[in-house]
Amino acid sequence: MKKRWALLAVVLLWLIPGNLQAQNDRREVLTLAEVFLTQLDVAIQQASFGSFSTTLHEVQVQAHQVLNVAVGATDASFDTAVPNLGDSTGLLTYARRLGRVLEQNPDFHEYQLTLDNVRFFVQAATEVLKATLKLRDPNSARRQIRIAQGLLLAARGTPGDLPSEGGVRTLLALLN
């Protein structure tokens, strides 16, 4: 009988650290995803403002603000001359951090495709925004910033999306 209790104690001690690590990883993913969503909403709002701006300069200032939120202060594309409305970390940095946590924990591998979607859409929006900054026609610039906004909305996704089609809201819904 004592051997069974000893064996049970050993098994529980072996399982608990792994379970605690999984809980910590889940909390970290949730926190990162929630902050990512907050920053993404800032970028989407700024893109919306840019799509209704009347001059090329206004559209491009908004595009740069969105780009700053997307790339973060450590990226060469970050413009310190433009007001930074994000937290300076960058959506792409948050996506990399999320990816590292998801890759380290086998329980989260099923969410990798959803994160791949998020990364793709944010990276594509970043490229569109960079192209917007080179334009000389306000109508073309507004059209481009609307495309970037659409890509950011796709990165946000909805809670009801399939994991293969979803964004960060999908990831949060799957984890909760």
C-alpha positions, 0 to 999 in steps of 0.5 A, spaced: 500 500 500 505 504 501 508 503 494 502 505 491 502 511 495 509 513 493 508 511 486 502 516 486 506 521 489 512 521 484 507 521 478 503 527 481 510 531 482 512 529 475 505 532 472 504 538 476 510 542 474 508 540 466 501 542 468 504 549 471 508 550 465 502 549 461 498 554 465 503 559 465 504 558 457 496 559 456 496 565 461 502 568 457 499 567 450 492 570 452 496 576 455 500 577 448 494 576 444 490 581 448 495 586 448 496 584 440 488 585 439 489 592 443 494 594 438 491 592 432 485 596 434 489 602 434 492 600 427 485 599 424 482 606 427 488 610 424 487 606 418 480 608 418 482 615 419 487 615 413 481 613 408 477 619 410 483 624 410 482 629 404 490 631 403 495 626 401 499 629 407 494 627 411 493 620 408 500 619 409 501 621 416 496 616 418 499 611 414 505 612 417 502 612 424 499 605 422 506 602 420 509 605 426 504 600 430 505 595 426 513 594 426 515 597 432 520 602 434 526 598 433 524 597 425 527 601 420 521 603 418 519 606 424 518 614 423 519 618 430 517 624 426 510 621 426 506 621 433 506 614 435 499 611 438 501 604 439 506 602 445 512 602 440 513 594 441 509 593 434 504 588 432 510 584 428 514 583 434 508 581 438 506 575 433 513 573 433 513 572 441 506 569 440 509 564 435 515 562 440 510 560 446 506 556 441 512 553 438 514 551 445 508 548 448 505 542 444 498 543 447 498 549 442 501 547 436 493 547 433 493 554 434 499 555 429 495 556 423 491 561 426 497 565 428 500 564 421 494 567 418 495 573 423 502 574 421 501 574 414 495 579 414 499 584 418 506 583 414 502 584 407 498 590 411 505 593 412 508 592 405 501 596 403 503 601 408 510 602 405 507 603 398 502 608 400 508 612 403 511 613 396 504 615 392 503 622 390 496 621 388 491 622 394 486 618 391 491 612 390 493 613 397 486 612 400 485 606 396 491 603 399 490 605 406 483 601 405 487 595 403 491 595 409 485 596 413 482 590 410 488 586 411 488 588 419 481 587 419 483 580 417 488 579 422 483 581 427 478 576 425 472 574 429 471 569 435 467 564 430 472 563 424 475 557 423 482 556 426 484 555 418 481 562 417 481 566 423 485 571 426 487 574 433 480 574 436 479 567 433 485 565 437 483 568 444 476 564 443 480 558 442 484 559 448 478 561 453 
